[in-house]
C-alpha cells in the first residue's frame, strides 16, 4: 500500500511547480492565479494517484484554493481507509 499523502507532501508537490519553498505556499491562493497551468495540474493528479488518491481534473478545477484541493484530497484519503 502506498504511503498516504500528508499536508507537508502536498505543499512540497505544489512548491515544486510554483518555484517556492513548501512553507511559502499560500493555501488560500487560487491555483490558476498562483501560476499552475493544466499540464502542471494533470502532473500533480498523476503523482497523487500513485499514492492511491482518485481525483479528477474537473474536481480540482472546481476548487478555488489550494486549501480546497487539500480538503478534497484528504477527504478522499480518509474515505479510502
N, C-alpha and C positions, 0 to 999 in steps of 0.2 A: 504494500500500500504506500503511495507517495506521501511525503511529508505535507501536512496542511500548510496553507498559505497564512502567514501571520502578518499583522499590520506592518511590522518592520520590513518584511519581504515585499509587501505591496508597495510601500513607499520607495524602496530601493528599485523596484521594477519601473516605477514612474520616473524616478530621478534619472535613471539611465537615458530615457528618451527626452527628458526635459533639460538635460545637461546641468543638473543641480545635484547637491548632496541630499540624501534621503530626508534629513531633518529640515531642509529648506522647502520641501514640497508643501504647498498650502492646500490642505484637503478641501477647503471651501471653494477653491478655484474651479472654474468651468474647464473641462478637459480641452475643448476646442480653443478657447481663448488662451489657454496655457501653451498651446502650440502643438498639440497632438493631432496628427492627421489620420486618415482612415488606415493607412498602412501600419502606422505605429499601433493603433488600436487593435487591428487584426493580429499583429505580432504578439501583443500582450495577451489577447484572448487565447492564442495557441499556447503560450507559455503557461497560462493559468489552467488550461485544460490538462496539461501534463501533470498538474497537482491534483487532478480529479474534479475540478470545478467545471460545470457545464453552464456556460453563459454565452449569449449571442451578441453580435454586433448591435442589433436593434435594441436589445435591452440596455446596453451601455449607452447607446446614442440617446435614449430617452432620459438619461440621468443628466442633471445639470451641474454636478460637482463630483470631485474625486471622493468625497465623503459618501455620496450616494452610491458610487461604484463599490466602495468598501462595504456598505450596508448590504448591498445585493450579494456580493461575493461571500461575505461572512454568513449571511442567512442561508445561502445555498450550501455552504460548507457544513453548517450546523444541521441542516435537513438531511444531508447525506450520511450523517453518523449513524 
